[in-house]
Amino acid sequence: MLTYNLKEKDGPLYKSLYENIRSDINRGILRCGDKLPSKRTLARNLGISIITVEKAYDQLIGEGYLYTLPQKGYYVANTVLMQPVFPSVPAPRIINRTREKEKADFDFSSNMIESNCFPFSIWAKILRETISMKERELMTNPPCNGIYELRSAIAKHLSGFRGMSIDPDQIVVGAGTEYLYSLLTKLIGENKVYCIENPGYKKLKSIYELNHNECRLVSLDEYGIRMEELRDCGADVAHISPTHHFPTGITMPVSRRYELLAWANEKEDRYIIEDDYDSEFRINGNPIPTLQSIDTGGKVVYMNTFSKSLASTIRISYMVLPPELANKYYEKLAFLACTVPTFEQYTLAEFISRGYYEKHINRMRLYYGRKRKRVLDIIRSVFREDQCRIIENDSGLHFLIELNTEVGDAEIIRRLQEQGIRIGSVNDCDMEGKSGKSGTFIINYSNLNVDCLEEAVLALKDASLM
């Protein structure tokens, strides 16, 4: 007779009984074919109700531990196939290398925005209105390229801000540019040769190679990507950031842009991916026209994101496809679901359409212009002219500082880390793995705490001394 102390475990009695019987079966105490007591007999022996026994038996039958024979009773099933299989070698230890970086007391490398710069009150107001007025739309899956309202708002914004005349159906909305890059490789095709600016955004190489393409690196001159190297590398696709290159900050002049377009038009299957990085924040003067706006051959794919202009956590980006690729997208990839939730799409569409986005950009441009001046003033007050050189232009939210030092980049970075200060160098963006002394460091100022900046700059100065 089965005897258990059911009060040792918390929870319902039937569950405790079920667990005890299951344990006996797994340990071989109850073997295949063994007959269990009837419900009435076991209930009397354990001092519990028949219903409790019945629920425990039913659970065991449902999981395959017991079976019944009419008019005969309950029997232990063959559970050999249910036993866990133990590998001959131990499972490998999981090594998670994606854990968050250790927090720094001061971070020159952060490209996030200050939390007080996000228009929370307006965003919350529009979100509440969207939830109350668009219940049906919010519960409807969006089309593969994003809701029309958002694509139309983006098209109108690009027309007024960047001089681009586009059809909303050329726009594809996605959760981040990295996702869109992967999507784009499906349109252009695999086994292509991609040209990437070096130094540059290292993730691009990983993304394109992960999607079965070859990457070749091309260096930069004072006007951007070197055309002779581009021609020599045999690329099918050139990925460039002409408005404000990261990390050098170079803005490509119109003459070089036309050279690029001429290169793309030499062959039918060539394309240019134009990453309009930091285009919203041009401190002085009007933005230079995009490549897409002067492209007459359907060769340019325009990419942009709201990560810099609103917040990196928004995770809404978009690409503008030339008509040929747009048609190909609807023919071959329309089965894919849009990766941006409808709540965020409708809210952002209203935010742009009502003019809040333009007001936000104008306000932030003034804010960042004043902040940039303060940052530069502090750096120049700490360093003498012969100790460093500021490399900047009129665009973007970062600039470079070139130190007159004999100390290597890695050593400067190590010295600062010991003081809780994080900084990145241009060498960190070199995809050929060059190391050593460049003396040129990246100052991202969008998230800098200016009140603590002088102390951090002094630490940078000290770290550069022998």
ROGU-677160 format. One record per residue (C-alpha): x, y, z; residue in one letter. Coordinates in steps of 0.5 Angstrom, whole numbers, plus 2048, in hexadecimal, padded with zeros to 3 digits. Layout:
N
   east   north    up   res
      X       Y     Z     A
...
//
This chain:
466
   east   north    up   res
    800     800   800     M
    802     807   7FE     L
    804     80B   804     T
    806     813   804     Y
    806     819   809     N
    802     81E   804     L
    803     823   809     K
    80A     824   808     E
    809     828   802     K
    805     82E   801     D
    800     82F   7FC     G
    7F9     82B   7FA     P
    7F9     823   7FD     L
    7F8     820   7F6     Y
    7FE     824   7F3     K
    803     821   7F9     S
    800     81A   7F8     L
    801     81B   7F0     Y
    808     81D   7F2     E
    80A     817   7F7     N
    807     812   7F2     I
    80B     815   7EC     R
    811     815   7F0     S
    810     80D   7F2     D
    80F     80C   7EA     I
    815     810   7E8     N
    81A     80D   7ED     R
    818     806   7EC     G
    814     804   7F2     I
    80E     803   7EE     L
    80F     7FF   7E8     R
    80C     7FE   7E1     C
    806     7FA   7E2     G
    805     7FB   7E9     D
    7FE     7FC   7EC     K
    7FC     802   7F0     L
    7F7     802   7F6     P
    7F0     803   7F4     S
    7EE     80B   7F5     K
    7E9     809   7FB     R
    7EF     804   7FE     T
    7F4     80A   7FD     L
    7F0     80F   800     A
    7EE     80B   806     R
    7F5     809   807     N
    7F8     811   807     L
    7F2     814   80A     G
    7F0     818   804     I
    7EA     819   800     S
    7E9     814   7FA     I
    7E8     81A   7F5     I
    7EF     81C   7F7     T
    7F2     815   7F5     V
    7EE     816   7EF     E
    7F1     81D   7ED     K
    7F8     81A   7EE     A
    7F7     814   7EA     Y
    7F4     818   7E4     D
    7FA     81C   7E4     Q
    7FF     816   7E4     L
    7FA     813   7DF     I
    7FB     81A   7DB     G
    802     81A   7DB     E
    803     812   7D9     G
    805     810   7E0     Y
    7FF     80B   7E1     L
    7FA     808   7DD     Y
    7F3     805   7DE     T
    7F0     7FE   7DC     L
    7E8     7FE   7DD     P
    7E6     7FA   7E3     Q
    7ED     7F8   7E5     K
    7F0     7FF   7E8     G
    7F6     803   7E7     Y
    7FD     801   7E4     Y
    804     804   7E4     V
    806     806   7DC     A
    80C     804   7D9     N
    810     80B   7DA     T
    817     809   7D8     V
    816     80E   7D2     L
    814     813   7D7     M
    81B     812   7DB     Q
    820     818   7DA     P
    826     817   7D5     V
    82C     819   7D8     F
    832     81B   7D3     P
    838     817   7D4     S
    83C     81E   7D4     V
    83A     824   7D9     P
    836     829   7D5     A
    83A     82F   7D3     P
    83A     835   7D8     R
    836     83B   7D5     I
    83B     841   7D5     I
    837     847   7D4     N
    83B     84D   7D1     R
    835     852   7D0     T
    834     854   7D7     R
    834     85B   7D8     E
    83A     85F   7D8     K
    83D     861   7DF     E
    83A     868   7E1     K
    83F     86D   7E0     A
    83E     874   7E5     D
    83F     878   7DE     F
    83F     875   7D7     D
    841     879   7D1     F
    83F     873   7CD     S
    837     873   7CE     S
    833     875   7C8     N
    82D     875   7CC     M
    829     87B   7CE     I
    827     87F   7D4     E
    820     87C   7D7     S
    81E     883   7D8     N
    81F     885   7D1     C
    819     880   7CF     F
    812     883   7CE     P
    80F     87E   7D3     F
    809     882   7D4     S
    807     883   7CD     I
    809     87C   7CB     W
    804     87A   7D1     A
    7FF     87E   7CF     K
    7FF     87C   7C8     I
    7FF     874   7CA     L
    7F9     875   7CF     R
    7F5     878   7C9     E
    7F7     873   7C4     T
    7F5     86D   7C9     I
    7EE     871   7CA     S
    7ED     872   7C3     M
    7F0     86D   7BF     K
    7EE     866   7C3     E
    7EC     862   7BC     R
    7F3     865   7B9     E
    7F7     863   7BE     L
    7F5     85C   7BF     M
    7F6     85B   7B7     T
    7FC     858   7B5     N
    800     85E   7B1     P
    802     85D   7A9     P
    809     85A   7A8     C
    80C     861   7A7     N
    809     864   7AD     G
    802     868   7AD     I
    801     86D   7A8     Y
    800     873   7AD     E
    807     872   7AF     L
    80A     871   7A8     R
    806     877   7A5     S
    808     87C   7AB     A
    810     879   7AA     I
    80F     87B   7A3     A
    80C     882   7A4     K
    812     883   7A9     H
    817     881   7A4     L
    814     885   79F     S
    815     88C   7A3     G
    81B     88A   7A7     F
    81F     886   7A2     R
    81C     888   79B     G
    81A     881   79A     M
    814     880   795     S
    812     879   797     I
    80C     874   797     D
    80A     872   79E     P
    80A     86B   79B     D
    812     86B   79A     Q
    812     86C   7A1     I
    813     865   7A5     V
    813     866   7AD     V
    817     861   7B2     G
    819     861   7B9     A
    820     863   7B8     G
    825     864   7B2     T
    829     85E   7B3     E
    822     85A   7B2     Y
    821     85E   7AC     L
    828     85D   7A9     Y
    827     855   7AA     S
    820     856   7A6     L
    824     85A   7A1     L
    829     855   79F     T
    823     850   79D     K
    821     855   798     L
    827     856   795     I
    829     84F   795     G
    82F     84B   799     E
    836     84A   797     N
    837     851   795     K
    83D     855   797     V
    83C     85B   79C     Y
    840     861   79C     C
    841     864   7A3     I
    844     86A   7A6     E
    84A     869   7AA     N
    84A     86B   7B0     P
    843     86B   7B1     G
    83D     867   7B4     Y
    840     860   7B6     K
    839     85D   7B6     K
    838     85E   7AF     L
    83D     859   7AD     K
    83A     854   7B1     S
    833     855   7AF     I
    835     854   7A8     Y
    83A     84E   7A8     E
    834     84B   7AD     L
    830     84B   7A7     N
    835     848   7A2     H
    838     84E   79F     N
    83F     850   79E     E
    842     856   7A1     C
    847     85B   79F     R
    84A     861   7A2     L
    84C     867   79F     V
    84F     86D   7A2     S
    84D     874   7A3     L
    850     87B   7A0     D
    84E     882   7A2     E
    848     881   79E     Y
    846     87A   7A0     G
    846     873   79D     I
    84C     873   798     R
    849     872   791     M
    850     86E   78E     E
    84F     869   794     E
    848     868   793     L
    849     867   78C     R
    84F     862   78D     D
    84B     85E   792     C
    846     85B   78E     G
    840     85D   792     A
    839     85C   790     D
    836     860   796     V
    839     866   799     A
    837     868   7A0     H
    839     86F   7A2     I
    837     874   7A7     S
    838     87B   7A3     P
    834     880   7A7     T
    838     87F   7AE     H
    83D     879   7AD     H
    83E     875   7B4     F
    843     876   7B7     P
    847     87B   7B3     T
    841     880   7B2     G
    843     881   7AA     I
    83D     884   7A6     T
    83E     882   79F     M
    83D     887   79A     P
    839     887   794     V
    83E     886   78F     S
    840     87F   793     R
    839     87D   793     R
    838     87E   78C     Y
    83E     87A   78B     E
    83B     875   78F     L
    834     875   78B     L
    838     874   784     A
    83C     86E   787     W
    835     86B   789     A
    832     86C   782     N
    838     869   77F     E
    835     862   780     K
    82E     860   781     E
    82E     85C   787     D
    832     861   78B     R
    82F     865   791     Y
    831     86A   796     I
    82E     86A   79D     I
    82E     871   7A0     E
    82E     871   7A8     D
    82C     878   7A9     D
    82F     878   7B0     Y
    82E     87E   7B5     D
    82B     882   7AF     S
    826     885   7B3     E
    82B     889   7B7     F
    82F     88D   7B3     R
    831     893   7B7     I
    832     898   7B2     N
    830     899   7AB     G
    82B     895   7A7     N
    82C     88D   7A6     P
    82F     88B   7A0     I
    82A     887   79B     P
    82A     880   79C     T
    82C     87B   797     L
    825     879   796     Q
    823     87F   794     S
    828     880   78E     I
    827     879   78C     D
    824     878   785     T
    826     871   784     G
    822     86D   78A     G
    829     86B   78D     K
    828     86E   794     V
    825     86B   79A     V
    824     870   7A0     Y
    825     86E   7A7     M
    823     872   7AD     N
    821     871   7B4     T
    81D     875   7BA     F
    822     872   7BF     S
    827     879   7BF     K
    821     87E   7BE     S
    81C     87B   7C3     L
    81F     875   7C7     A
    823     86F   7C6     S
    81E     86B   7CA     T
    819     86D   7C5     I
    81C     867   7C0     R
    818     86A   7BA     I
    81C     86B   7B3     S
    81A     86B   7AC     Y
    81D     86A   7A5     M
    81B     86E   79E     V
    81B     869   799     L
    81C     86A   791     P
    816     868   78D     P
    819     862   78B     E
    81B     85F   791     L
    814     862   794     A
    811     85D   78F     N
    815     858   791     K
    814     858   798     Y
    80D     858   797     Y
    80D     852   793     E
    812     84E   797     K
    812     850   79E     L
    80B     853   79F     A
    809     84C   7A4     F
    80E     84F   7A9     L
    80B     853   7AF     A
    80C     85A   7B1     C
    811     85A   7B7     T
    80F     860   7BA     V
    808     860   7BE     P
    802     864   7BC     T
    802     868   7C3     F
    809     86B   7C1     E
    807     86C   7BA     Q
    801     870   7BB     Y
    804     874   7C0     T
    80A     876   7BC     L
    805     877   7B6     A
    801     87C   7BA     E
    808     87F   7BD     F
    80A     881   7B6     I
    804     883   7B3     S
    802     888   7B8     R
    809     88B   7B8     G
    80C     889   7BE     Y
    811     885   7BB     Y
    814     88C   7B7     E
    813     890   7BE     K
    817     88B   7C2     H
    81D     88B   7BC     I
    81D     892   7BC     N
    81D     892   7C4     R
    822     88D   7C4     M
    827     890   7BF     R
    827     897   7C3     L
    828     893   7CA     Y
    82E     88E   7C7     Y
    831     895   7C3     G
    832     898   7CA     R
    834     892   7CD     K
    839     890   7C8     R
    83C     897   7C9     K
    83C     896   7D1     R
    840     88F   7D0     V
    845     893   7CB     L
    846     898   7CF     D
    848     894   7D5     I
    84D     890   7D1     I
    850     896   7CF     R
    851     899   7D6     S
    854     892   7D8     V
    859     891   7D2     F
    85E     896   7CF     R
    85D     896   7C7     E
    864     892   7C6     D
    861     88D   7CB     Q
    85B     88B   7C6     C
    857     88C   7C0     R
    84F     88C   7C0     I
    84D     889   7B9     I
    846     88B   7B8     E
    841     88D   7B3     N
    83A     890   7B3     D
    836     889   7B3     S
    834     884   7B8     G
    835     883   7C0     L
    83C     881   7C0     H
    843     884   7BE     F
    84A     881   7BF     L
    850     884   7C3     I
    857     882   7C1     E
    85C     882   7C7     L
    863     884   7C6     N
    866     87E   7CA     T
    86B     878   7CA     E
    866     874   7CE     V
    862     86E   7CA     G
    85B     86E   7C9     D
    85A     868   7CD     A
    85E     86B   7D3     E
    85A     871   7D3     I
    854     86D   7D3     I
    856     869   7D9     R
    859     86F   7DD     R
    852     872   7DD     L
    84E     86B   7DE     Q
    852     86B   7E5     E
    84E     872   7E6     Q
    848     86F   7E4     G
    848     873   7DE     I
    846     870   7D7     R
    849     873   7D0     I
    849     870   7C9     G
    84F     871   7C4     S
    84E     871   7BC     V
    853     86B   7BC     N
    84D     867   7C0     D
    849     868   7B9     C
    84E     866   7B5     D
    84C     85F   7B2     M
    853     85D   7B0     E
    855     85C   7B7     G
    85A     861   7B7     K
    85C     863   7BE     S
    862     868   7C1     G
    862     86F   7C1     K
    85D     874   7BE     S
    85C     879   7C3     G
    855     87A   7C0     T
    84F     879   7C5     F
    847     87A   7C4     I
    843     87E   7C8     I
    83C     87D   7C8     N
    839     883   7CB     Y
    831     881   7CB     S
    831     87E   7D2     N
    837     881   7D5     L
    836     884   7DC     N
    839     88B   7DB     V
    83A     88D   7E2     D
    83F     887   7E3     C
    842     888   7DD     L
    848     88C   7DF     E
    84A     887   7E4     E
    84A     881   7DE     A
    84E     886   7D9     V
    853     887   7DE     L
    854     87F   7DF     A
    854     87F   7D8     L
    85A     884   7D8     K
    85E     880   7DD     D
    85D     879   7DA     A
    860     87C   7D4     S
    866     87E   7D7     L
    86C     879   7D8     M
//
